[in-house]
Amino acid sequence: MIRLNTLLTLAASPALALLEVIQSWFARRASLRYFRVSAAYPGYLHRGQAAAFCRYHAQRHCRGRGVDVGAGRWPFPGAHPVEDGPEENAYHLKAGDGTLDYVFSSHCLEHLEHWRDALREWHRVLAPGGVLYLYLPHPACAMWDPKVLPHHRWQPEPDPLADHLAGLGFEIVESSLFPDAYLSFFIVAKRPAALAVPAPCGPDARASVR
């Protein structure tokens, strides 16, 4: 009986795996064009762990207290994961004004209908000198096109997005123009540090230094 159950389980496994894949396609509302376009790209595009391709680079910039917006099952190391919940989400972070050292987000912004509002919220929680690290699908990859993946609300582009961030008051620290191995790009932006208070001058100031 044990052997029979084992054989039945093994026989059913491929069918269950196929059903799981089909269910995930429906959950992502993949278009018919998705199947044709996806055949041209490596399998790693379907695994969902995009952050693994930028993690080591991001760790150079994202240190201290921060959040990972859209973390999924693979949150950025040390970050507080933020998902689409009623109390906290991309448009509403629990952190206070200017309290975070970084906001990390990988392959999330393209899913947001009101992405400009989200960026303003992320700017709000960053402390002076705080870092925003964005990792996004590159427009050169047809796989990421909203016409192929309807759950992608828009297609981020490196230069226009960097310009928009600059308009919000961010300083662009580093960005990639061309797609990487995951056919994605990154932008590292910083909230400028507060202006330094001018040092006092005059006889009193010299006396205080001594």
Secondary structure, DSSP 8 states (H G I E B T S, - for coil): -HHHHHHHHHHHHHHHHHHHHHHHHHHTT--HHHHHHHTTS-GGGGS--GGGGTHHHHTTT--SSEEEET-TTS--TT-EEE-S-SSSBTTB-SS-TT-EEEEEEES-GGG-TTHHHHHHHHHHHEEEEEEEEEEEE-TT-GGG-TTT-TT------HHHHHHHHHHHT-EEEEE-SS--TTSEEEEEEE-----------SHHHHHHH-
